[in-house]
Amino acid sequence: MTHAAQVDTGAVPASTTHESSRSPISRPLIGVGFLLVTLSYMVNAMDRQVFPPLLPNIRTEYGFSLEQGGLLATNFTLGMALAGLPAGYLLDRFRRKTVLLVSIVIYSLGTMATPLATGFADMTLYRVVSGFGEGMQSAAIFAAIGAFFAHRRGLAFGLIGVGYSVGVFIAPLIGVRLMSMHGSWHAPFYLFGTAGLLIAAASLFLVKSGLTEHSVEKTVSTRRYEYMPASAYNRNTIALAVHSVISGVAIYGFLGLYPTFLITSLHYNSGQAALAMSFLGFGGMSAVFGGWLGDRFNQRNLLIVSLLAVSAVSVCIYETHAGVGTQCVFAFLMGAFGLGFIYPNTNSAFQRAVRPAQIGRASGLFVTSYYGPAAFSGLLFAALVDSFGWDLAGLVQVTALPLVGVLALAFVRPSQFNNAVR
């Protein structure tokens, strides 16, 4: 065994000497497994993004304030953050498939419980539980796929990001349509929760361990990583974590209250707001292109350009008060840069900033840093709106904050990534 293969492999127990080294998986099975993983992440996105377009109706039914509504729109990310580091620890030690399946069941049940809430407190609990499952799933998916597609990590993450963006695209349209048909906002939560449970059942049989438990030893055996920091918590991951915190607060604050802004400030109806929200998901489908670029060019510089683009688009959204068609174009661009470029490249950069045996911890750190502060981004945005109005609040949270993220990225050194050419 080479010296590189010996480094940090203690994080993977003998009980999980991954099955791919013993049982090669065929390409059709890889395709089926990858498709189911992507579909499960699509349902994850649908569970998250069905809430904002229905928020005005939920607020009316329960009498929630704008601050309470903003917190509910984004507090599921608190559950994701709580799940991140523990999930990263478990993923480096136990079967990723088990963590994946359990996580889907958790967030599906949390989603189905949301309409059963009697008030703010228990709805908050259900949203956090749902987010906890979603955080576990995110860490499990990206640890598994990041190990299996180590040399095309950005592209693979981009393809999964397309599935997420499809969920963002269709969730508002389906949610508002079902609400109109049934006269209640409850139906979408039951539908999406059930879909998650069905996908978990299918994944139990069709997602093979050869995909999810890819050998860390196989990944590290062909290269040496002495030039990289020994700790998973190093200069690069800390700088990326700062950027991740800022991006999560800016992007999720925007996502959580964007439909409310369109309805209350621009006086769109629910259907028009849902359409604009769907264009965010449409733009996010550029993730496959964003991930492809991240595999071929300087990932730090790509993230800097994307953050500057988010700032510029934010000015257009909150200052021009555009009509529906133009607003949809702005939403598409926000989705493209925020979901299609920033998300997959931040995620894969975390994994490239650590030695291959530590990708579970890197995945967990990404989930915690990105989603933790984002849990309060909606509350922060709502408080800014109450104090300064929509225009200035948008400039503060969605325009200025990404510029701080640019500063944090200046401390990242891609020459110390595990894919750096030596």
Backbone torsions as a table, in degrees:
resi	resn	phi	psi	omega
1	MET	NA	134.7	-179.5
2	THR	-72.7	164.7	177.4
3	HIS	-60.6	-41.0	-178.2
4	ALA	-62.5	-34.9	-179.2
5	ALA	-70.2	-22.3	-178.2
6	GLN	-82.0	-21.5	-172.9
7	VAL	-68.5	123.3	169.9
8	ASP	64.9	9.1	-179.6
9	THR	-73.2	-6.0	175.0
10	GLY	-63.2	-15.9	178.3
11	ALA	-71.3	-14.1	-178.7
12	VAL	-113.6	112.8	-174.6
13	PRO	-71.2	159.9	179.3
14	ALA	-60.8	-31.2	-179.0
15	SER	-65.4	-17.5	179.6
16	THR	-118.4	33.8	171.6
17	THR	-61.6	106.4	-155.9
18	HIS	-61.2	142.7	-170.0
19	GLU	-68.5	-20.2	-177.9
20	SER	-62.5	-27.0	179.6
21	SER	-72.6	-19.6	-179.2
22	ARG	-105.5	-32.0	-175.4
23	SER	-128.7	89.7	179.5
24	PRO	-57.0	144.6	-177.3
25	ILE	-105.2	136.7	-177.8
26	SER	-75.1	160.5	-179.2
27	ARG	-62.6	-40.7	176.4
28	PRO	-59.3	-39.4	178.8
29	LEU	-69.4	-34.6	174.1
30	ILE	-61.2	-45.1	-179.0
31	GLY	-62.9	-44.6	179.7
32	VAL	-64.1	-45.7	179.9
33	GLY	-62.7	-44.5	180.0
34	PHE	-62.8	-39.4	178.7
35	LEU	-63.1	-44.3	179.9
36	LEU	-66.2	-39.6	176.9
37	VAL	-60.9	-43.1	179.5
38	THR	-65.7	-40.6	177.8
39	LEU	-63.7	-38.8	178.9
40	SER	-64.7	-34.7	178.1
41	TYR	-73.9	-29.5	174.6
42	MET	-63.9	-44.0	177.9
43	VAL	-65.6	-36.3	173.9
44	ASN	-54.2	-48.0	179.7
45	ALA	-64.8	-38.9	179.9
46	MET	-63.8	-41.0	178.0
47	ASP	-61.7	-38.7	-178.9
48	ARG	-71.8	-46.9	-166.4
49	GLN	-92.0	-2.7	175.0
50	VAL	-74.9	-21.0	-175.1
51	PHE	-71.4	-49.2	-175.8
52	PRO	-55.9	-46.2	-179.3
53	PRO	-68.4	-20.3	177.8
54	LEU	-93.1	-5.5	-175.1
55	LEU	-57.8	-43.0	178.4
56	PRO	-56.5	-39.4	178.7
57	ASN	-71.0	-38.3	178.4
58	ILE	-64.8	-42.4	178.1
59	ARG	-61.8	-40.4	179.5
60	THR	-63.8	-43.6	-177.2
61	GLU	-66.9	-40.1	-175.2
62	TYR	-98.5	-12.1	-177.4
63	GLY	74.5	29.6	179.8
64	PHE	-72.8	147.6	172.9
65	SER	-76.9	170.9	177.4
66	LEU	-62.2	-39.3	178.2
67	GLU	-63.4	-42.8	177.7
68	GLN	-64.1	-42.2	178.1
69	GLY	-63.7	-41.8	178.1
70	GLY	-62.5	-39.3	178.3
71	LEU	-66.0	-43.5	179.6
72	LEU	-64.8	-31.5	-178.5
73	ALA	-68.7	-24.0	-175.0
74	THR	-126.1	-5.1	-172.9
75	ASN	-74.4	-9.0	173.4
76	PHE	-61.6	-25.3	179.3
77	THR	-68.9	-20.0	173.6
78	LEU	-63.6	-43.1	175.9
79	GLY	-61.7	-39.0	178.4
80	MET	-62.8	-42.4	-179.7
81	ALA	-65.2	-41.2	178.9
82	LEU	-63.1	-29.1	-178.7
83	ALA	-82.3	-23.8	-168.1
84	GLY	-58.1	-62.3	-176.2
85	LEU	-66.2	-44.1	175.0
86	PRO	-59.5	-39.4	178.8
87	ALA	-64.5	-41.0	177.8
88	GLY	-60.6	-40.2	177.4
89	TYR	-62.5	-46.7	-178.7
90	LEU	-66.0	-37.4	-176.2
91	LEU	-68.2	-26.3	176.2
92	ASP	-80.9	-4.2	-174.4
93	ARG	-128.2	-23.4	-176.1
94	PHE	-128.9	175.7	-176.3
95	ARG	-65.7	127.6	-179.6
96	ARG	-67.4	-33.3	-179.5
97	LYS	-62.1	-40.7	179.0
98	THR	-62.2	-46.1	178.5
99	VAL	-61.3	-40.2	-179.7
100	LEU	-62.0	-49.2	-177.4
101	LEU	-65.3	-44.8	179.3
102	VAL	-61.1	-39.5	-177.7
103	SER	-65.2	-39.3	179.9
104	ILE	-64.0	-41.8	178.7
105	VAL	-62.6	-42.3	-178.0
106	ILE	-62.0	-50.2	-175.2
107	TYR	-73.2	-27.5	176.9
108	SER	-67.3	-43.1	178.1
109	LEU	-66.4	-38.1	176.9
110	GLY	-63.1	-38.7	178.0
111	THR	-65.3	-43.8	-178.8
112	MET	-68.0	-24.0	-179.5
113	ALA	-81.1	-19.7	-174.6
114	THR	-54.9	-46.1	179.9
115	PRO	-67.3	-13.1	-179.6
116	LEU	-83.3	-4.4	-176.1
117	ALA	-62.5	143.2	176.6
118	THR	-100.9	-11.0	-179.1
119	GLY	-172.4	-168.0	-174.8
120	PHE	-65.6	-41.6	-173.5
121	ALA	-64.2	-51.2	-176.8
122	ASP	-75.6	-27.4	173.5
123	MET	-66.2	-38.1	175.1
124	THR	-59.2	-44.4	179.8
125	LEU	-60.8	-46.5	-178.8
126	TYR	-63.8	-38.5	178.9
127	ARG	-66.7	-39.5	179.4
128	VAL	-68.4	-41.0	177.5
129	VAL	-60.9	-44.7	177.7
130	SER	-59.6	-43.4	179.2
131	GLY	-65.3	-34.8	177.5
132	PHE	-59.5	-46.2	177.6
133	GLY	-64.1	-39.4	180.0
134	GLU	-66.5	-35.7	177.1
135	GLY	-66.8	-43.3	175.9
136	MET	-59.3	-43.9	-178.2
137	GLN	-64.7	-43.5	180.0
138	SER	-58.7	-46.7	179.7
139	ALA	-62.5	-42.4	-178.8
140	ALA	-65.9	-45.0	-178.9
141	ILE	-61.4	-49.4	-172.9
142	PHE	-76.3	-25.9	172.9
143	ALA	-69.5	-44.5	-178.6
144	ALA	-67.0	-50.5	-177.4
145	ILE	-70.5	-33.6	177.7
146	GLY	-64.7	-34.0	177.6
147	ALA	-75.6	-42.0	-175.6
148	PHE	-69.9	-41.8	-178.9
149	PHE	-107.7	52.9	-173.0
150	ALA	-58.5	-34.9	-175.2
151	HIS	-90.4	-9.7	176.3
152	ARG	-130.9	41.1	-172.8
153	ARG	-60.7	-45.8	-177.8
154	GLY	-62.5	-42.4	179.1
155	LEU	-65.1	-43.3	178.8
156	ALA	-62.2	-43.7	177.8
157	PHE	-64.0	-35.3	177.6
158	GLY	-63.9	-40.5	178.1
159	LEU	-64.0	-41.2	176.0
160	ILE	-65.2	-36.5	176.8
161	GLY	-62.6	-31.6	175.5
162	VAL	-63.1	-42.6	176.7
163	GLY	-60.0	-43.2	177.0
164	TYR	-59.7	-44.0	-177.1
165	SER	-67.8	-33.6	173.9
166	VAL	-61.0	-41.1	176.7
167	GLY	-62.3	-42.5	177.0
168	VAL	-63.0	-35.8	-177.7
169	PHE	-69.5	-46.0	-172.4
170	ILE	-89.3	-23.2	-175.5
171	ALA	-59.6	-47.7	179.2
172	PRO	-63.5	-39.0	-179.1
173	LEU	-65.7	-46.7	179.4
174	ILE	-66.8	-42.4	-177.5
175	GLY	-61.1	-48.8	-179.9
176	VAL	-66.6	-38.5	178.7
177	ARG	-63.7	-45.7	179.0
178	LEU	-64.8	-37.7	178.0
179	MET	-63.0	-40.5	178.9
180	SER	-67.6	-39.1	-178.2
181	MET	-68.5	-41.1	-173.4
182	HIS	-100.1	-7.2	-179.1
183	GLY	68.7	20.5	-177.9
184	SER	-152.4	147.1	178.6
185	TRP	-85.0	1.5	-175.5
186	HIS	-71.9	-39.0	-169.1
187	ALA	-54.8	-43.7	-178.3
188	PRO	-59.9	-35.0	-178.8
189	PHE	-67.8	-39.6	177.4
190	TYR	-66.7	-40.5	-178.3
191	LEU	-65.3	-49.6	-176.2
192	PHE	-69.6	-35.6	176.7
193	GLY	-63.7	-42.2	177.7
194	THR	-63.6	-40.8	178.9
195	ALA	-59.9	-39.7	178.5
196	GLY	-63.0	-42.6	179.3
197	LEU	-64.4	-37.5	178.6
198	LEU	-66.7	-40.1	178.5
199	ILE	-66.9	-37.2	176.8
200	ALA	-61.4	-42.3	179.5
201	ALA	-63.9	-42.6	178.5
202	ALA	-66.3	-38.1	-178.4
203	SER	-66.8	-29.7	179.0
204	LEU	-55.9	-36.1	-176.3
205	PHE	-101.1	-29.3	-168.7
206	LEU	-105.9	-17.5	174.4
207	VAL	-91.3	109.5	-173.3
208	LYS	-85.2	151.5	-179.4
209	SER	-64.3	-24.1	177.2
210	GLY	-61.3	-25.3	176.8
211	LEU	-85.7	-46.1	-172.0
212	THR	-83.8	-25.8	-174.3
213	GLU	-109.2	36.8	-175.4
214	HIS	-58.2	141.3	-171.3
215	SER	-67.0	120.5	172.4
216	VAL	-64.1	-39.7	-179.9
217	GLU	-59.3	-38.6	179.8
218	LYS	-65.9	-35.8	-179.3
219	THR	-66.3	-41.9	-172.7
220	VAL	-90.5	-8.5	-169.7
221	SER	-71.4	-21.1	-175.3
222	THR	-95.3	-3.1	-178.2
223	ARG	-138.4	163.4	176.8
224	ARG	-116.0	144.3	-171.2
225	TYR	-127.2	28.8	179.7
226	GLU	-63.0	-24.4	-178.2
227	TYR	-74.1	-11.3	-178.6
228	MET	-94.3	153.0	174.5
229	PRO	-59.8	145.2	-179.5
230	ALA	-73.4	-27.8	-177.4
231	SER	-88.4	144.9	174.3
232	ALA	-71.0	-16.9	-178.5
233	TYR	-108.9	84.9	-172.5
234	ASN	-122.7	-175.3	-177.7
235	ARG	-53.4	-46.7	-176.9
236	ASN	-67.0	-45.9	-178.2
237	THR	-68.8	-31.6	177.7
238	ILE	-68.8	-45.0	178.0
239	ALA	-62.9	-40.8	177.3
240	LEU	-65.6	-34.5	178.5
241	ALA	-65.9	-39.7	177.0
242	VAL	-62.6	-47.8	176.0
243	HIS	-58.4	-41.0	-178.1
244	SER	-64.4	-41.9	177.4
245	VAL	-58.6	-48.7	-177.2
246	ILE	-65.0	-43.8	179.9
247	SER	-63.1	-41.6	179.6
248	GLY	-62.4	-42.9	179.9
249	VAL	-65.8	-42.6	-178.4
250	ALA	-68.9	-49.6	-173.3
251	ILE	-73.0	-42.5	-178.6
252	TYR	-76.2	-28.8	171.6
253	GLY	-61.8	-41.1	177.1
254	PHE	-65.2	-50.6	-177.2
255	LEU	-60.0	-41.8	-173.8
256	GLY	-65.8	-34.3	-174.0
257	LEU	-117.2	5.6	179.6
258	TYR	-59.2	-48.7	177.7
259	PRO	-61.4	-37.7	178.5
260	THR	-64.3	-39.5	175.1
261	PHE	-59.5	-46.7	-178.3
262	LEU	-63.1	-38.8	-176.7
263	ILE	-78.1	-44.8	-173.4
264	THR	-86.9	-30.7	-177.1
265	SER	-98.5	-43.0	-178.8
266	LEU	-97.6	-5.0	174.9
267	HIS	62.4	37.8	171.1
268	TYR	-74.8	155.9	170.4
269	ASN	-86.1	174.9	-175.1
270	SER	-61.4	-38.8	-179.9
271	GLY	-65.5	-42.0	178.6
272	GLN	-66.1	-40.4	178.1
273	ALA	-64.8	-40.1	178.2
274	ALA	-64.6	-37.1	178.4
275	LEU	-63.8	-46.6	178.4
276	ALA	-62.0	-41.3	178.7
277	MET	-61.6	-37.3	179.9
278	SER	-66.4	-32.1	178.5
279	PHE	-66.8	-23.4	170.9
280	LEU	-59.4	-46.7	178.5
281	GLY	-65.4	-36.9	177.9
282	PHE	-60.6	-44.0	177.4
283	GLY	-65.3	-35.6	179.9
284	GLY	-64.7	-17.3	177.6
285	MET	-66.7	-10.6	174.8
286	SER	-72.7	2.1	-178.5
287	ALA	-57.3	-33.6	-179.7
288	VAL	-65.6	-36.1	176.7
289	PHE	-72.9	-42.5	178.3
290	GLY	-61.6	-42.0	177.7
291	GLY	-66.6	-39.0	177.6
292	TRP	-61.1	-43.6	178.1
293	LEU	-62.9	-38.9	-179.4
294	GLY	-64.3	-25.4	177.2
295	ASP	-77.9	-18.1	-170.6
296	ARG	-116.0	-18.8	-177.3
297	PHE	-127.0	173.0	-179.9
298	ASN	-60.5	112.8	-172.7
299	GLN	-68.7	-35.0	177.7
300	ARG	-61.4	-46.9	-179.1
301	ASN	-65.6	-35.9	177.8
302	LEU	-63.8	-40.0	177.9
303	LEU	-67.5	-38.6	178.7
304	ILE	-62.3	-46.2	178.7
305	VAL	-61.5	-39.7	-179.2
306	SER	-65.7	-41.0	177.7
307	LEU	-64.2	-40.8	177.3
308	LEU	-63.4	-36.9	177.8
309	ALA	-65.9	-41.7	177.2
310	VAL	-58.8	-43.0	178.2
311	SER	-60.3	-43.9	-178.6
312	ALA	-66.2	-43.3	-180.0
313	VAL	-65.8	-35.4	178.5
314	SER	-59.9	-41.0	177.5
315	VAL	-59.3	-42.6	179.5
316	CYS	-62.8	-41.5	-175.6
317	ILE	-67.6	-45.5	-171.6
318	TYR	-92.9	-12.4	-176.5
319	GLU	-108.7	-24.9	-174.9
320	THR	-89.5	-23.1	-177.3
321	HIS	51.5	51.2	-173.1
322	ALA	-71.4	163.8	174.8
323	GLY	-72.7	179.2	-173.0
324	VAL	-59.2	-47.7	-176.7
325	GLY	-62.2	-47.6	179.7
326	THR	-65.9	-38.4	178.7
327	GLN	-62.8	-35.7	177.4
328	CYS	-64.8	-36.8	176.8
329	VAL	-64.3	-44.5	177.9
330	PHE	-61.6	-42.1	179.3
331	ALA	-63.0	-39.6	177.5
332	PHE	-59.9	-45.0	-179.4
333	LEU	-66.7	-39.4	177.5
334	MET	-63.0	-40.9	177.2
335	GLY	-65.3	-39.9	-178.4
336	ALA	-62.8	-49.0	-176.5
337	PHE	-81.2	-39.6	-176.9
338	GLY	-75.3	-44.4	-177.8
339	LEU	-98.2	-35.3	-174.1
340	GLY	-84.7	-29.6	-178.0
341	PHE	-110.3	-51.6	-173.7
342	ILE	-68.0	-47.2	-173.9
343	TYR	-62.7	-57.0	-176.3
344	PRO	-66.2	-33.4	-177.5
345	ASN	-77.8	-31.8	172.8
346	THR	-65.4	-43.7	-179.1
347	ASN	-61.3	-49.9	-177.9
348	SER	-70.9	-30.8	177.7
349	ALA	-63.8	-37.6	175.4
350	PHE	-57.4	-45.2	-177.6
351	GLN	-70.6	-29.0	178.0
352	ARG	-78.9	-16.8	-178.6
353	ALA	-85.4	-0.3	179.1
354	VAL	-127.8	165.4	175.1
355	ARG	-68.8	149.5	-172.2
356	PRO	-53.7	-33.0	-179.5
357	ALA	-70.2	-8.1	-175.6
358	GLN	-108.2	13.9	-173.4
359	ILE	-67.1	-26.2	176.3
360	GLY	-63.1	-44.8	177.8
361	ARG	-66.6	-37.2	178.0
362	ALA	-64.5	-41.4	178.5
363	SER	-63.7	-41.4	178.0
364	GLY	-65.5	-39.3	178.7
365	LEU	-64.6	-39.6	176.9
366	PHE	-60.7	-49.1	-178.1
367	VAL	-59.9	-44.4	-178.3
368	THR	-66.1	-46.2	-176.0
369	SER	-71.9	-34.9	-177.7
370	TYR	-76.1	-41.9	-172.3
371	TYR	-97.9	-18.9	-176.7
372	GLY	-61.4	-66.9	178.0
373	PRO	-62.3	-26.3	179.5
374	ALA	-61.6	-21.4	178.9
375	ALA	-58.6	-29.4	-177.3
376	PHE	-106.5	7.7	-177.8
377	SER	-66.5	-37.3	178.3
378	GLY	-67.2	-40.7	177.4
379	LEU	-63.1	-44.0	178.2
380	LEU	-60.9	-46.4	-178.8
381	PHE	-62.3	-44.1	-180.0
382	ALA	-62.4	-40.0	178.4
383	ALA	-65.1	-39.9	177.0
384	LEU	-64.7	-39.2	178.3
385	VAL	-63.0	-44.5	179.9
386	ASP	-62.0	-33.5	-176.3
387	SER	-86.2	-37.7	-169.9
388	PHE	-125.7	-8.6	-175.6
389	GLY	91.7	165.9	-174.7
390	TRP	-62.9	-42.9	-173.2
391	ASP	-62.4	-52.8	-177.7
392	LEU	-69.0	-36.8	177.8
393	ALA	-60.3	-43.1	177.8
394	GLY	-63.2	-39.2	178.9
395	LEU	-66.0	-35.4	-179.8
396	VAL	-71.8	-52.0	-170.0
397	GLN	-86.3	-34.6	-173.0
398	VAL	-106.4	-16.1	178.0
399	THR	-102.1	-49.7	-174.9
400	ALA	-77.6	-40.9	-176.7
401	LEU	-57.5	-44.5	179.0
402	PRO	-57.6	-26.7	178.1
403	LEU	-67.5	-32.2	174.5
404	VAL	-67.5	-36.4	176.3
405	GLY	-61.7	-36.6	176.0
406	VAL	-59.5	-42.6	178.7
407	LEU	-61.3	-42.7	179.4
408	ALA	-63.0	-39.4	-178.7
409	LEU	-67.0	-20.7	178.3
410	ALA	-62.8	-19.9	-179.5
411	PHE	-89.5	-4.1	-179.6
412	VAL	-78.3	137.7	179.0
413	ARG	-116.7	94.5	179.5
414	PRO	-60.2	-20.3	178.8
415	SER	-65.7	-14.6	177.5
416	GLN	-104.7	13.3	173.7
417	PHE	-75.7	155.8	-177.1
418	ASN	-74.7	-7.5	175.2
419	ASN	-104.3	8.2	-178.1
420	ALA	-65.3	141.8	176.9
421	VAL	-77.4	120.8	-178.2
422	ARG	-102.3	NA	NA
